[in-house]
Amino acid sequence: MNSILADLIALIHAIYILFVLLGQLLILVGWLASWEWTRNMLFRLCHLAAIGLVVVEAWTGLFCPLTLLENRLRRLAGASSYESSFIGYWVDWLIYYTAPEWVFTLIYSIFAIIVLVTFYVYPPIRSTKHEK
């Protein structure tokens, strides 16, 4: 059961990353295509908070709670960290890669700056009820 939960956490982690990356891409495309939903306040605040959390973790040296939980569940399942099932292996392979910590901090920080600039240049709007 712990192995399955670890795979589920890895999948949630991948979805979180996709939300941050694809969310920004969709915001930029939505800006160019005049998609109203990309200006949704809740979506944009959640997106900003998601990358903000990553940057805070990187700058403070904190480990991602999803990574910590996944590793704990794998150890409880009798596996070493990142040793997993087929699904877990591929999700882990896509998420985890090796580089010095400063590289990740720099990448996260630059991406967060892009998100912040986009937030202010193409700001979200409060949604109003559609007229009938």
N, CA, C and O atoms as a GROMACS GRO file, in nm:
protein
  528
    1MET      N    1   0.082  -0.121   0.000
    1MET     CA    2   0.000   0.000   0.000
    1MET      C    3   0.086   0.127   0.000
    1MET      O    4   0.054   0.224  -0.068
    2ASN      N    5   0.196   0.126   0.076
    2ASN     CA    6   0.284   0.243   0.081
    2ASN      C    7   0.347   0.271  -0.055
    2ASN      O    8   0.368   0.387  -0.092
    3SER      N    9   0.376   0.166  -0.129
    3SER     CA   10   0.433   0.184  -0.263
    3SER      C   11   0.331   0.251  -0.356
    3SER      O   12   0.367   0.339  -0.434
    4ILE      N   13   0.207   0.210  -0.346
    4ILE     CA   14   0.101   0.270  -0.428
    4ILE      C   15   0.082   0.417  -0.388
    4ILE      O   16   0.068   0.504  -0.475
    5LEU      N   17   0.083   0.445  -0.258
    5LEU     CA   18   0.070   0.583  -0.212
    5LEU      C   19   0.188   0.669  -0.259
    5LEU      O   20   0.172   0.785  -0.294
    6ALA      N   21   0.308   0.609  -0.258
    6ALA     CA   22   0.426   0.682  -0.306
    6ALA      C   23   0.411   0.716  -0.454
    6ALA      O   24   0.445   0.827  -0.496
    7ASP      N   25   0.359   0.621  -0.532
    7ASP     CA   26   0.335   0.648  -0.674
    7ASP      C   27   0.231   0.758  -0.691
    7ASP      O   28   0.243   0.842  -0.780
    8LEU      N   29   0.129   0.757  -0.607
    8LEU     CA   30   0.026   0.859  -0.614
    8LEU      C   31   0.084   0.997  -0.582
    8LEU      O   32   0.051   1.095  -0.648
    9ILE      N   33   0.169   1.004  -0.482
    9ILE     CA   34   0.235   1.130  -0.446
    9ILE      C   35   0.323   1.177  -0.562
    9ILE      O   36   0.326   1.296  -0.594
   10ALA      N   37   0.396   1.084  -0.626
   10ALA     CA   38   0.479   1.120  -0.741
   10ALA      C   39   0.392   1.176  -0.854
   10ALA      O   40   0.431   1.272  -0.921
   11LEU      N   41   0.276   1.116  -0.875
   11LEU     CA   42   0.185   1.164  -0.978
   11LEU      C   43   0.130   1.304  -0.944
   11LEU      O   44   0.121   1.390  -1.031
   12ILE      N   45   0.095   1.325  -0.818
   12ILE     CA   46   0.048   1.457  -0.773
   12ILE      C   47   0.159   1.560  -0.792
   12ILE      O   48   0.133   1.674  -0.833
   13HIS      N   49   0.282   1.520  -0.763
   13HIS     CA   50   0.398   1.608  -0.781
   13HIS      C   51   0.413   1.647  -0.928
   13HIS      O   52   0.438   1.763  -0.961
   14ALA      N   53   0.398   1.549  -1.016
   14ALA     CA   54   0.407   1.576  -1.160
   14ALA      C   55   0.296   1.670  -1.206
   14ALA      O   56   0.319   1.759  -1.287
   15ILE      N   57   0.175   1.650  -1.154
   15ILE     CA   58   0.062   1.737  -1.188
   15ILE      C   59   0.089   1.880  -1.141
   15ILE      O   60   0.058   1.976  -1.211
   16TYR      N   61   0.146   1.894  -1.022
   16TYR     CA   62   0.180   2.026  -0.968
   16TYR      C   63   0.278   2.097  -1.062
   16TYR      O   64   0.260   2.214  -1.096
   17ILE      N   65   0.381   2.025  -1.103
   17ILE     CA   66   0.481   2.082  -1.193
   17ILE      C   67   0.418   2.120  -1.327
   17ILE      O   68   0.446   2.226  -1.382
   18LEU      N   69   0.334   2.032  -1.379
   18LEU     CA   70   0.265   2.062  -1.505
   18LEU      C   71   0.175   2.184  -1.492
   18LEU      O   72   0.166   2.265  -1.584
   19PHE      N   73   0.109   2.198  -1.377
   19PHE     CA   74   0.026   2.316  -1.353
   19PHE      C   75   0.109   2.443  -1.362
   19PHE      O   76   0.068   2.541  -1.423
   20VAL      N   77   0.227   2.440  -1.300
   20VAL     CA   78   0.313   2.560  -1.301
   20VAL      C   79   0.364   2.588  -1.442
   20VAL      O   80   0.354   2.701  -1.490
   21LEU      N   81   0.417   2.487  -1.508
   21LEU     CA   82   0.475   2.508  -1.641
   21LEU      C   83   0.370   2.533  -1.749
   21LEU      O   84   0.376   2.633  -1.820
   22LEU      N   85   0.273   2.442  -1.760
   22LEU     CA   86   0.171   2.458  -1.863
   22LEU      C   87   0.077   2.574  -1.832
   22LEU      O   88   0.025   2.638  -1.924
   23GLY      N   89   0.057   2.601  -1.703
   23GLY     CA   90  -0.025   2.716  -1.666
   23GLY      C   91   0.033   2.844  -1.722
   23GLY      O   92  -0.040   2.927  -1.777
   24GLN      N   93   0.163   2.862  -1.708
   24GLN     CA   94   0.227   2.983  -1.761
   24GLN      C   95   0.219   2.987  -1.913
   24GLN      O   96   0.192   3.092  -1.972
   25LEU      N   97   0.241   2.874  -1.976
   25LEU     CA   98   0.231   2.868  -2.122
   25LEU      C   99   0.089   2.905  -2.168
   25LEU      O  100   0.072   2.983  -2.262
   26LEU      N  101  -0.011   2.848  -2.100
   26LEU     CA  102  -0.150   2.878  -2.136
   26LEU      C  103  -0.186   3.025  -2.109
   26LEU      O  104  -0.263   3.084  -2.184
   27ILE      N  105  -0.131   3.082  -2.005
   27ILE     CA  106  -0.154   3.224  -1.977
   27ILE      C  107  -0.099   3.309  -2.092
   27ILE      O  108  -0.166   3.401  -2.138
   28LEU      N  109   0.021   3.278  -2.136
   28LEU     CA  110   0.081   3.354  -2.245
   28LEU      C  111   0.005   3.336  -2.376
   28LEU      O  112  -0.020   3.432  -2.449
   29VAL      N  113  -0.031   3.211  -2.406
   29VAL     CA  114  -0.110   3.185  -2.527
   29VAL      C  115  -0.246   3.252  -2.515
   29VAL      O  116  -0.296   3.309  -2.612
   30GLY      N  117  -0.307   3.244  -2.397
   30GLY     CA  118  -0.436   3.307  -2.375
   30GLY      C  119  -0.432   3.458  -2.392
   30GLY      O  120  -0.528   3.519  -2.438
   31TRP      N  121  -0.321   3.516  -2.355
   31TRP     CA  122  -0.302   3.660  -2.374
   31TRP      C  123  -0.305   3.692  -2.523
   31TRP      O  124  -0.374   3.785  -2.566
   32LEU      N  125  -0.229   3.616  -2.600
   32LEU     CA  126  -0.223   3.638  -2.745
   32LEU      C  127  -0.356   3.606  -2.814
   32LEU      O  128  -0.394   3.673  -2.910
   33ALA      N  129  -0.425   3.503  -2.765
   33ALA     CA  130  -0.550   3.458  -2.827
   33ALA      C  131  -0.675   3.522  -2.766
   33ALA      O  132  -0.787   3.492  -2.806
   34SER      N  133  -0.655   3.610  -2.669
   34SER     CA  134  -0.766   3.677  -2.599
   34SER      C  135  -0.861   3.579  -2.531
   34SER      O  136  -0.983   3.596  -2.536
   35TRP      N  137  -0.805   3.476  -2.469
   35TRP     CA  138  -0.887   3.382  -2.391
   35TRP      C  139  -0.918   3.447  -2.257
   35TRP      O  140  -0.826   3.478  -2.180
   36GLU      N  141  -1.042   3.468  -2.230
   36GLU     CA  142  -1.084   3.534  -2.106
   36GLU      C  143  -1.048   3.452  -1.982
   36GLU      O  144  -1.012   3.510  -1.879
   37TRP      N  145  -1.057   3.320  -1.989
   37TRP     CA  146  -1.035   3.237  -1.871
   37TRP      C  147  -0.893   3.247  -1.818
   37TRP      O  148  -0.869   3.220  -1.700
   38THR      N  149  -0.797   3.286  -1.902
   38THR     CA  150  -0.659   3.297  -1.854
   38THR      C  151  -0.639   3.420  -1.767
   38THR      O  152  -0.531   3.441  -1.712
   39ARG      N  153  -0.742   3.502  -1.755
   39ARG     CA  154  -0.737   3.618  -1.667
   39ARG      C  155  -0.816   3.594  -1.539
   39ARG      O  156  -0.834   3.686  -1.458
   40ASN      N  157  -0.863   3.472  -1.520
   40ASN     CA  158  -0.939   3.438  -1.400
   40ASN      C  159  -0.853   3.458  -1.276
   40ASN      O  160  -0.743   3.404  -1.266
   41MET      N  161  -0.904   3.534  -1.182
   41MET     CA  162  -0.829   3.571  -1.062
   41MET      C  163  -0.787   3.449  -0.980
   41MET      O  164  -0.671   3.439  -0.938
   42LEU      N  165  -0.879   3.357  -0.957
   42LEU     CA  166  -0.846   3.240  -0.875
   42LEU      C  167  -0.737   3.155  -0.941
   42LEU      O  168  -0.642   3.114  -0.875
   43PHE      N  169  -0.751   3.130  -1.069
   43PHE     CA  170  -0.650   3.054  -1.143
   43PHE      C  171  -0.514   3.122  -1.135
   43PHE      O  172  -0.413   3.057  -1.106
   44ARG      N  173  -0.512   3.252  -1.159
   44ARG     CA  174  -0.385   3.324  -1.161
   44ARG      C  175  -0.320   3.332  -1.023
   44ARG      O  176  -0.198   3.321  -1.011
   45LEU      N  177  -0.402   3.351  -0.918
   45LEU     CA  178  -0.346   3.354  -0.782
   45LEU      C  179  -0.292   3.217  -0.741
   45LEU      O  180  -0.186   3.208  -0.679
   46CYS      N  181  -0.364   3.111  -0.777
   46CYS     CA  182  -0.315   2.975  -0.748
   46CYS      C  183  -0.185   2.948  -0.822
   46CYS      O  184  -0.093   2.888  -0.766
   47HIS      N  185  -0.177   2.992  -0.945
   47HIS     CA  186  -0.056   2.973  -1.025
   47HIS      C  187   0.061   3.049  -0.964
   47HIS      O  188   0.171   2.995  -0.950
   48LEU      N  189   0.037   3.173  -0.928
   48LEU     CA  190   0.141   3.255  -0.865
   48LEU      C  191   0.186   3.194  -0.732
   48LEU      O  192   0.305   3.190  -0.703
   49ALA      N  193   0.091   3.147  -0.652
   49ALA     CA  194   0.124   3.084  -0.524
   49ALA      C  195   0.204   2.955  -0.544
   49ALA      O  196   0.294   2.925  -0.466
   50ALA      N  197   0.171   2.880  -0.648
   50ALA     CA  198   0.240   2.752  -0.673
   50ALA      C  199   0.388   2.775  -0.702
   50ALA      O  200   0.472   2.708  -0.644
   51ILE      N  201   0.420   2.869  -0.790
   51ILE     CA  202   0.561   2.895  -0.818
   51ILE      C  203   0.626   2.968  -0.701
   51ILE      O  204   0.744   2.950  -0.674
   52GLY      N  205   0.548   3.050  -0.630
   52GLY     CA  206   0.602   3.118  -0.512
   52GLY      C  207   0.648   3.020  -0.406
   52GLY      O  208   0.753   3.039  -0.345
   53LEU      N  209   0.570   2.916  -0.384
   53LEU     CA  210   0.608   2.813  -0.286
   53LEU      C  211   0.739   2.745  -0.326
   53LEU      O  212   0.825   2.720  -0.241
   54VAL      N  213   0.754   2.716  -0.453
   54VAL     CA  214   0.876   2.652  -0.502
   54VAL      C  215   0.997   2.742  -0.479
   54VAL      O  216   1.102   2.696  -0.436
   55VAL      N  217   0.981   2.870  -0.508
   55VAL     CA  218   1.092   2.964  -0.490
   55VAL      C  219   1.128   2.980  -0.342
   55VAL      O  220   1.246   2.984  -0.307
   56VAL      N  221   1.028   2.989  -0.256
   56VAL     CA  222   1.054   3.001  -0.112
   56VAL      C  223   1.130   2.877  -0.063
   56VAL      O  224   1.227   2.889   0.013
   57GLU      N  225   1.087   2.759  -0.106
   57GLU     CA  226   1.158   2.637  -0.067
   57GLU      C  227   1.303   2.640  -0.115
   57GLU      O  228   1.394   2.605  -0.040
   58ALA      N  229   1.324   2.682  -0.239
   58ALA     CA  230   1.459   2.685  -0.295
   58ALA      C  231   1.548   2.786  -0.222
   58ALA      O  232   1.663   2.754  -0.188
   59TRP      N  233   1.496   2.905  -0.197
   59TRP     CA  234   1.577   3.009  -0.132
   59TRP      C  235   1.604   2.979   0.015
   59TRP      O  236   1.708   3.020   0.068
   60THR      N  237   1.513   2.910   0.081
   60THR     CA  238   1.533   2.880   0.224
   60THR      C  239   1.599   2.745   0.247
   60THR      O  240   1.634   2.712   0.360
   61GLY      N  241   1.617   2.667   0.141
   61GLY     CA  242   1.680   2.536   0.155
   61GLY      C  243   1.586   2.428   0.208
   61GLY      O  244   1.632   2.321   0.248
   62LEU      N  245   1.457   2.455   0.207
   62LEU     CA  246   1.361   2.355   0.252
   62LEU      C  247   1.339   2.250   0.143
   62LEU      O  248   1.346   2.281   0.024
   63PHE      N  249   1.312   2.130   0.184
   63PHE     CA  250   1.281   2.024   0.090
   63PHE      C  251   1.132   2.026   0.060
   63PHE      O  252   1.051   2.058   0.146
   64CYS      N  253   1.098   1.992  -0.062
   64CYS     CA  254   0.959   1.985  -0.102
   64CYS      C  255   0.886   1.880  -0.018
   64CYS      O  256   0.934   1.767  -0.007
   65PRO      N  257   0.773   1.916   0.042
   65PRO     CA  258   0.701   1.819   0.124
   65PRO      C  259   0.652   1.697   0.045
   65PRO      O  260   0.641   1.588   0.100
   66LEU      N  261   0.623   1.716  -0.082
   66LEU     CA  262   0.582   1.600  -0.164
   66LEU      C  263   0.698   1.503  -0.182
   66LEU      O  264   0.678   1.381  -0.177
   67THR      N  265   0.818   1.554  -0.202
   67THR     CA  266   0.936   1.469  -0.214
   67THR      C  267   0.962   1.395  -0.084
   67THR      O  268   0.989   1.275  -0.084
   68LEU      N  269   0.953   1.467   0.027
   68LEU     CA  270   0.976   1.404   0.158
   68LEU      C  271   0.874   1.294   0.185
   68LEU      O  272   0.910   1.186   0.231
   69LEU      N  273   0.747   1.322   0.156
   69LEU     CA  274   0.642   1.223   0.179
   69LEU      C  275   0.660   1.102   0.088
   69LEU      O  276   0.646   0.988   0.133
   70GLU      N  277   0.691   1.126  -0.038
   70GLU     CA  278   0.712   1.014  -0.130
   70GLU      C  279   0.828   0.926  -0.084
   70GLU      O  280   0.817   0.803  -0.083
   71ASN      N  281   0.939   0.988  -0.046
   71ASN     CA  282   1.055   0.911   0.003
   71ASN      C  283   1.020   0.831   0.128
   71ASN      O  284   1.059   0.715   0.140
   72ARG      N  285   0.948   0.892   0.219
   72ARG     CA  286   0.909   0.822   0.343
   72ARG      C  287   0.823   0.700   0.309
   72ARG      O  288   0.845   0.592   0.363
   73LEU      N  289   0.726   0.718   0.221
   73LEU     CA  290   0.639   0.606   0.183
   73LEU      C  291   0.717   0.496   0.112
   73LEU      O  292   0.689   0.378   0.132
   74ARG      N  293   0.813   0.532   0.031
   74ARG     CA  294   0.896   0.430  -0.037
   74ARG      C  295   0.979   0.352   0.064
   74ARG      O  296   0.991   0.230   0.055
   75ARG      N  297   1.035   0.424   0.162
   75ARG     CA  298   1.112   0.354   0.266
   75ARG      C  299   1.022   0.262   0.348
   75ARG      O  300   1.062   0.150   0.381
   76LEU      N  301   0.901   0.308   0.380
   76LEU     CA  302   0.806   0.224   0.454
   76LEU      C  303   0.765   0.101   0.373
   76LEU      O  304   0.731  -0.003   0.430
   77ALA      N  305   0.769   0.114   0.242
   77ALA     CA  306   0.735   0.002   0.154
   77ALA      C  307   0.854  -0.092   0.136
   77ALA      O  308   0.843  -0.195   0.068
   78GLY      N  309   0.968  -0.057   0.197
   78GLY     CA  310   1.087  -0.142   0.186
   78GLY      C  311   1.174  -0.112   0.067
   78GLY      O  312   1.266  -0.188   0.035
   79ALA      N  313   1.147  -0.001  -0.001
   79ALA     CA  314   1.227   0.037  -0.117
   79ALA      C  315   1.316   0.154  -0.081
   79ALA      O  316   1.290   0.227   0.015
   80SER      N  317   1.422   0.172  -0.157
   80SER     CA  318   1.504   0.290  -0.137
   80SER      C  319   1.436   0.406  -0.207
   80SER      O  320   1.344   0.386  -0.287
   81SER      N  321   1.480   0.525  -0.179
   81SER     CA  322   1.419   0.643  -0.240
   81SER      C  323   1.422   0.633  -0.391
   81SER      O  324   1.523   0.595  -0.450
   82TYR      N  325   1.310   0.667  -0.453
   82TYR     CA  326   1.289   0.672  -0.597
   82TYR      C  327   1.293   0.536  -0.665
   82TYR      O  328   1.289   0.529  -0.788
   83GLU      N  329   1.298   0.430  -0.590
   83GLU     CA  330   1.283   0.298  -0.647
   83GLU      C  331   1.133   0.270  -0.644
   83GLU      O  332   1.072   0.273  -0.537
   84SER      N  333   1.073   0.244  -0.760
   84SER     CA  334   0.928   0.243  -0.762
   84SER      C  335   0.873   0.151  -0.869
   84SER      O  336   0.946   0.078  -0.936
   85SER      N  337   0.742   0.156  -0.883
   85SER     CA  338   0.673   0.079  -0.986
   85SER      C  339   0.698   0.142  -1.122
   85SER      O  340   0.769   0.242  -1.133
   86PHE      N  341   0.640   0.085  -1.224
   86PHE     CA  342   0.654   0.136  -1.359
   86PHE      C  343   0.609   0.282  -1.368
   86PHE      O  344   0.682   0.368  -1.418
   87ILE      N  345   0.488   0.310  -1.318
   87ILE     CA  346   0.436   0.447  -1.323
   87ILE      C  347   0.523   0.539  -1.239
   87ILE      O  348   0.560   0.648  -1.283
   88GLY      N  349   0.554   0.495  -1.118
   88GLY     CA  350   0.638   0.575  -1.030
   88GLY      C  351   0.774   0.603  -1.091
   88GLY      O  352   0.827   0.714  -1.078
   89TYR      N  353   0.831   0.503  -1.157
   89TYR     CA  354   0.963   0.520  -1.220
   89TYR      C  355   0.960   0.632  -1.324
   89TYR      O  356   1.046   0.719  -1.323
   90TRP      N  357   0.860   0.629  -1.413
   90TRP     CA  358   0.855   0.727  -1.520
   90TRP      C  359   0.819   0.866  -1.470
   90TRP      O  360   0.871   0.966  -1.520
   91VAL      N  361   0.731   0.873  -1.373
   91VAL     CA  362   0.699   1.005  -1.316
   91VAL      C  363   0.823   1.061  -1.247
   91VAL      O  364   0.855   1.179  -1.263
   92ASP      N  365   0.894   0.976  -1.170
   92ASP     CA  366   1.017   1.021  -1.105
   92ASP      C  367   1.122   1.063  -1.206
   92ASP      O  368   1.190   1.164  -1.187
   93TRP      N  369   1.135   0.988  -1.314
   93TRP     CA  370   1.235   1.018  -1.416
   93TRP      C  371   1.210   1.156  -1.477
   93TRP      O  372   1.304   1.229  -1.506
   94LEU      N  373   1.082   1.190  -1.495
   94LEU     CA  374   1.047   1.320  -1.552
   94LEU      C  375   1.069   1.435  -1.454
   94LEU      O  376   1.100   1.547  -1.494
   95ILE      N  377   1.052   1.407  -1.324
   95ILE     CA  378   1.057   1.513  -1.223
   95ILE      C  379   1.198   1.536  -1.169
   95ILE      O  380   1.241   1.650  -1.156
   96TYR      N  381   1.269   1.430  -1.138
   96TYR     CA  382   1.396   1.441  -1.067
   96TYR      C  383   1.513   1.428  -1.163
   96TYR      O  384   1.518   1.335  -1.244
   97TYR      N  385   1.605   1.520  -1.154
   97TYR     CA  386   1.725   1.517  -1.235
   97TYR      C  387   1.838   1.574  -1.151
   97TYR      O  388   1.813   1.638  -1.049
   98THR      N  389   1.959   1.551  -1.193
   98THR     CA  390   2.074   1.588  -1.113
   98THR      C  391   2.140   1.715  -1.164
   98THR      O  392   2.171   1.727  -1.282
   99ALA      N  393   2.159   1.808  -1.074
   99ALA     CA  394   2.231   1.933  -1.100
   99ALA      C  395   2.258   1.997  -0.964
   99ALA      O  396   2.192   1.963  -0.866
  100PRO      N  397   2.354   2.088  -0.958
  100PRO     CA  398   2.378   2.157  -0.831
  100PRO      C  399   2.253   2.236  -0.788
  100PRO      O  400   2.177   2.284  -0.873
  101GLU      N  401   2.234   2.249  -0.659
  101GLU     CA  402   2.115   2.318  -0.606
  101GLU      C  403   2.101   2.460  -0.658
  101GLU      O  404   1.989   2.507  -0.682
  102TRP      N  405   2.213   2.530  -0.675
  102TRP     CA  406   2.205   2.669  -0.720
  102TRP      C  407   2.142   2.679  -0.860
  102TRP      O  408   2.080   2.780  -0.892
  103VAL      N  409   2.160   2.575  -0.941
  103VAL     CA  410   2.100   2.574  -1.075
  103VAL      C  411   1.948   2.574  -1.065
  103VAL      O  412   1.880   2.650  -1.134
  104PHE      N  413   1.895   2.489  -0.977
  104PHE     CA  414   1.751   2.482  -0.958
  104PHE      C  415   1.697   2.614  -0.902
  104PHE      O  416   1.595   2.664  -0.947
  105THR      N  417   1.766   2.668  -0.804
  105THR     CA  418   1.724   2.795  -0.744
  105THR      C  419   1.720   2.905  -0.849
  105THR      O  420   1.626   2.984  -0.852
  106LEU      N  421   1.820   2.910  -0.935
  106LEU     CA  422   1.824   3.009  -1.042
  106LEU      C  423   1.708   2.989  -1.140
  106LEU      O  424   1.640   3.085  -1.176
  107ILE      N  425   1.685   2.866  -1.182
  107ILE     CA  426   1.577   2.836  -1.277
  107ILE      C  427   1.442   2.873  -1.216
  107ILE      O  428   1.360   2.939  -1.281
  108TYR      N  429   1.418   2.831  -1.091
  108TYR     CA  430   1.292   2.862  -1.025
  108TYR      C  431   1.272   3.013  -1.012
  108TYR      O  432   1.162   3.064  -1.034
  109SER      N  433   1.379   3.082  -0.976
  109SER     CA  434   1.371   3.227  -0.956
  109SER      C  435   1.340   3.299  -1.087
  109SER      O  436   1.256   3.389  -1.090
  110ILE      N  437   1.407   3.260  -1.195
  110ILE     CA  438   1.382   3.322  -1.325
  110ILE      C  439   1.239   3.295  -1.370
  110ILE      O  440   1.170   3.384  -1.420
  111PHE      N  441   1.195   3.171  -1.350
  111PHE     CA  442   1.058   3.138  -1.389
  111PHE      C  443   0.957   3.218  -1.307
  111PHE      O  444   0.857   3.266  -1.360
  112ALA      N  445   0.984   3.233  -1.178
  112ALA     CA  446   0.894   3.312  -1.092
  112ALA      C  447   0.890   3.458  -1.136
  112ALA      O  448   0.784   3.521  -1.131
  113ILE      N  449   1.002   3.511  -1.178
  113ILE     CA  450   1.005   3.649  -1.228
  113ILE      C  451   0.919   3.660  -1.354
  113ILE      O  452   0.846   3.758  -1.371
  114ILE      N  453   0.928   3.561  -1.442
  114ILE     CA  454   0.844   3.560  -1.563
  114ILE      C  455   0.696   3.558  -1.524
  114ILE      O  456   0.615   3.630  -1.582
  115VAL      N  457   0.662   3.474  -1.427
  115VAL     CA  458   0.522   3.465  -1.381
  115VAL      C  459   0.478   3.599  -1.322
  115VAL      O  460   0.369   3.647  -1.352
  116LEU      N  461   0.562   3.659  -1.240
  116LEU     CA  462   0.528   3.789  -1.179
  116LEU      C  463   0.510   3.899  -1.283
  116LEU      O  464   0.415   3.977  -1.276
  117VAL      N  465   0.601   3.905  -1.378
  117VAL     CA  466   0.591   4.006  -1.484
  117VAL      C  467   0.463   3.985  -1.562
  117VAL      O  468   0.391   4.081  -1.592
  118THR      N  469   0.434   3.860  -1.596
  118THR     CA  470   0.311   3.830  -1.669
  118THR      C  471   0.189   3.870  -1.586
  118THR      O  472   0.092   3.923  -1.640
  119PHE      N  473   0.194   3.844  -1.456
  119PHE     CA  474   0.084   3.877  -1.366
  119PHE      C  475   0.053   4.027  -1.371
  119PHE      O  476  -0.064   4.066  -1.368
  120TYR      N  477   0.156   4.109  -1.379
  120TYR     CA  478   0.135   4.254  -1.378
  120TYR      C  479   0.111   4.312  -1.517
  120TYR      O  480   0.037   4.409  -1.531
  121VAL      N  481   0.174   4.255  -1.620
  121VAL     CA  482   0.157   4.307  -1.755
  121VAL      C  483   0.025   4.260  -1.815
  121VAL      O  484  -0.041   4.334  -1.889
  122TYR      N  485  -0.014   4.138  -1.784
  122TYR     CA  486  -0.141   4.080  -1.829
  122TYR      C  487  -0.217   4.037  -1.704
  122TYR      O  488  -0.228   3.918  -1.675
  123PRO      N  489  -0.270   4.135  -1.629
  123PRO     CA  490  -0.325   4.106  -1.496
  123PRO      C  491  -0.455   4.026  -1.501
  123PRO      O  492  -0.531   4.032  -1.598
  124PRO      N  493  -0.478   3.951  -1.394
  124PRO     CA  494  -0.607   3.882  -1.384
  124PRO      C  495  -0.718   3.984  -1.358
  124PRO      O  496  -0.693   4.096  -1.314
  125ILE      N  497  -0.838   3.942  -1.387
  125ILE     CA  498  -0.953   4.028  -1.359
  125ILE      C  499  -1.052   3.949  -1.275
  125ILE      O  500  -1.062   3.827  -1.283
  126ARG      N  501  -1.125   4.023  -1.195
  126ARG     CA  502  -1.231   3.958  -1.118
  126ARG      C  503  -1.341   3.918  -1.214
  126ARG      O  504  -1.384   3.997  -1.298
  127SER      N  505  -1.386   3.796  -1.201
  127SER     CA  506  -1.491   3.751  -1.291
  127SER      C  507  -1.624   3.812  -1.249
  127SER      O  508  -1.652   3.831  -1.131
  128THR      N  509  -1.703   3.842  -1.347
  128THR     CA  510  -1.837   3.895  -1.322
  128THR      C  511  -1.937   3.794  -1.374
  128THR      O  512  -1.905   3.713  -1.462
  129LYS      N  513  -2.056   3.798  -1.321
  129LYS     CA  514  -2.159   3.706  -1.369
  129LYS      C  515  -2.195   3.742  -1.512
  129LYS      O  516  -2.209   3.859  -1.547
  130HIS      N  517  -2.209   3.639  -1.594
  130HIS     CA  518  -2.245   3.662  -1.733
  130HIS      C  519  -2.389   3.711  -1.744
  130HIS      O  520  -2.479   3.662  -1.675
  131GLU      N  521  -2.408   3.806  -1.829
  131GLU     CA  522  -2.544   3.856  -1.852
  131GLU      C  523  -2.619   3.758  -1.941
  131GLU      O  524  -2.562   3.696  -2.030
  132LYS      N  525  -2.749   3.746  -1.915
  132LYS     CA  526  -2.831   3.655  -1.995
  132LYS      C  527  -2.895   3.728  -2.108
  132LYS      O  528  -2.968   3.668  -2.187
   0.00000   0.00000   0.00000
